[in-house]
Amino acid sequence: MLAVHQYKVVRPFNNNVLLVERMSDGHEMVLIGKGLGFAEKKGNILISNDTRIEKTFLLEDEASRKQYQTMLNQVEDATIGVSEEIISLIAKHLSPVYNQHIHIALPDHIAFAIHRLKNGMEIVNPFLYEIETLYPQEYALSKLAAQLIETRLNVNIPASEVGFLALHIHSSVSQTPISQAVRHADLIRDILQMVRNGMNVQLAQGSRDCIRFVTHLKYALERLHSGKTIENPLLERIRHEFPHEFDFAEKIAGRIEQSLDIKVPAGEIGYITMHVHRLLNTQTK
């Protein structure tokens, strides 16, 4: 039987999200549930078996708790509340296991984005197409998140910011830094342009060929980062039959190595060759 705890309301963020103190040990927690925060005030007492409580969040380590407290002092309640609702969507629709740092990073990011939007500063996202193609599930969820922000905070969220929200969501569920996702998006954008210019291929955004190629590059980059190798039993045949495409694939590999400081094995180059060949073959039909 689970122990029943008493929670003292510290700070209502919105009608669905509360910051509370667990009275048994003094630890602050976030409680989330539809209507949970409605009419609740500081000092009110809740019980842990309250049926309205759908999700709880507690930062375990002291360093994270200090970071969270700093964020609480800098970000408005409504922004923190909507951030926690978005995180609940992540747990529900993508993965119940995610990087807990998003409880600090996401409200901080949303607060800065809203500041820029309300002060007429444009949010530019040069990787928007690549983000949408690389992380379709995260991007779909980020559109729901943007709608939630618009409803809760009365601000219009442009597509560029939807892309940045998708990066935060991806970072949390994949347990990888946002900087890595940005590098991958930037690198893939460069490679697509290399193919268009170097191979004279009309690689239209959103086309089946483009999505297929981007998807292959995505998993190739993930393998390279994790140190996994992929065998290519047809490597010598590919090199012999498609020398032009193989030479170009080596240039792509060189760009990857330059960007990520990771050696691209010959097997990966062989598979990139096949994709380049497929792109050329599709264009000539």
N, C-alpha and C positions, 0 to 999 in steps of 0.2 A: 504493500500500500504506500502510495506516494505521500510524503510529508506535505502538510498544508502550511503555506507561508502567508504572512501578512505583508502587504506592500503599502507604504505611505507615498502618496502622490507628491512628487517634487516639482514637476513641470508638465502641464499638458501641452503637447505640440500641436495637435489638432483633434478633431472629433474621434479619430481612430488610433491615435498614438500617444502614449504617456511615458514620461520618465518617472520612475518610482525608486524608492529605497526599500530593499528587502530588509525588514526589521530584525530578522534573526542575526544578520551579520553586518548590516550597514552598507552593503554593496548596492550601487545604483544599477538599474536594469531598464530596458525599454520593453514595454508591453504593447502589443498590436492586436486590434480586433475591431470589427465594425461597430461603431457607436460607443466604443470603450471609453473614449475621452469626453464624451458629451456631458456637459454640466459638471465635470469633475474639477475640483479646485485643489490648490496646494494644501497638503495636510490631510486630505481625505484618505480613508483606509479602504484597500481592496484585499480580497482573499484570492489565493492562487488557484482555487478551484472555480472561480468565476467563469461561467460558460462563455462569456463574451471574449475571453482571452484566447486568441488564435495562435499567437507566436510570441516568444520571449527572446530577448537578446542580452547577453552579459559578456563584457570584455574581461578575459581572464587575467591577463598580465598587467602589471602596474604601469609599464611604459605606454601601453595602448590606452589605459584609462586616463592617463595624464593628457595624451593627445586628444582624446575624446572630450575631456573637460575644456581644453583650449578651444576646440571647435564649437562647443556649446556656448562659449562666451562671445564667439565671433559671428555666428550664423543665426538668423532669425528662426523662431520656433516653427513657423509654417514651412520653411524650407527643409528643416530637419524632419518634420512630419511626413512630407511628401517623399523625401528620400527613403525613409523607412518603409513606406508603402511600396515604393519601387523595389526595394530589396526583398520584400515579401513576394512580389511578382517573380523575381529571379528564383527564389527558393521554390515557388509553386510550379513554374513553367519550364525552368531550365535545369536547375540542380539544387538539392537541399544542402549541398556542401559547397561552400564558396569562401573566398578570402575575407576574413572578418574586417580587414582594413577598409573595406568599402563603406562601412558605417561611418568612417571619418572622411574618406576621400570623396564620396559621392555628394554629400551635402555641401562640402567645401567647393566642389566643382560647380554644382548647380547655382550656388550663391554668386560665384564669380561670373558665370554665364548670364544670370539675370541682371547683375550690375551692368555688364556690357550692353545688354539689349536695351535696358531702360535708359541708358545714357547715349543711345544712338550709335554704338560702336558695332561695326559689322563683325560677325563671326565667320571666318573663312576656313573652309575645310577642303584642302586640295585632294584628299584621299577618299572622298565620299563614295564614289563608285566602287573603289577597291574594298572599302570597309563593308559595304552592302553585299558585295559578292563573296568576300572571304568569310563573313560571319552573318549569314542570313537569319539564323534564329535569334541571335543577339540584336540584330538590326530590327527585326519584327517586334521584339519586346521593347526596344528603345522607342519605337513609334507609340506604343501604348504608354510608356513612361512620359513621353512628351505631351500626350493628351492629358495625362494626370496632372502634370505640372501646369499646363494651360488652365485646367479647371480649378486647381487649388490656389494658384498664385496669380491668375489673371494676366498672363504674359504669353505672347505668341512665340512659339519655339520653331525656328527655321530648320530646314533639312540639314544644314551644316552641323547644327547642334545635336540633332538626332544621331548623326554619325559619331560624334564624340561621346554621347551617352552609350552607344553600342560598344565603344572601346572600353569604357569603364565596366560594362556588364561582362564583356569577354574576359577582361583581365581578372575579374572576381571569380568566374567559374572555371577558368583555365589555370588559375594560380600563377599567371605570368605577368610581368610588369607591362604597364601600358606602353612604355617606351619601346618594348619589343614588338608589340602589335603595330605601332606607328612605323617603325623601321621596316617591317614586312610590307605594310601597305605602300610605303614610299618606294621600296625596292620593286615591288610588283608593277607599280605604275611605270617605273623606268623601263622595266623589261618589256612591258606591252608596247611602249613607245619605240624601244629598240627593234622589236619585231615589225612594227608598222613601217619604220623608216628603213631598216636594214634588209628586210625581206620583201618590201613593197606589198604588204598584206593589209587589206582593208578590215582591220579587226574592230568591228563595231561593238561599243559598250552594250551589254545586255544580250548579245548574240550567243547562241549555243556554243559556238567555237570559242568565244572569249571566256565564257563561264567555265567551260571544260579546262581550258588552259590555265586560268587563274586557280582553279581548284587543285590541279596537279601541282602548281608551284607552291600553293599553301602547304600541302602535305609534304612536299619535298623540303621546304624550309623547316617544318616541324621535325622531320627526320634528322636533318642536319644539326639542329639545335640539341636534340636529344642524343646525338651520337649514334643513331641507328644507321645501318647500311642496308641497301637493297641490291640484290643480285640481278644482273641482267645477262642471261645466258646467250642472248642474241647480239651482244655488244659488238663483236668483230664483224658480224654480218651487217649490222646497222652502219658501222663506220665505213664499210666497203661499198654498200649500196647507196648510201646517202651522204657522200663526202661534203657536199655544200652545206646541207643542214647540220651535219656534225660540227663543221667548223664554226657555224653560227651558234650552235649550242655551247661550244667551248667559250665563246664570247659572253654568253649569258652566264655561264658558270664563273667566268672571271669577274663579272659585275657582282655576283653573289658573294664571291670570296672577298672582294674589295669592301663591300658594304658590311658584311657580318664577320669578317676575319675567320672564316670557316672553310676548310678544304672541301671542295665538291668532288666526290669520287667519280670514277669513269662510268659506273653503272647509272648514276643519276643523269650524267650527261647523255648517255644513250637514250634514256626515256624522254629527256627534253628534246632530243633529236627527233624522236618519233612524233611528238606533239607538233614540232615545227613543220615536219613533213606533212602531217595531216592538215595543218593550216594552209600550207601551199597547195596541196592537192584539192582542198575544198574551194580555194579561190579560183582554180583553173577549170572547175566544172561548170 
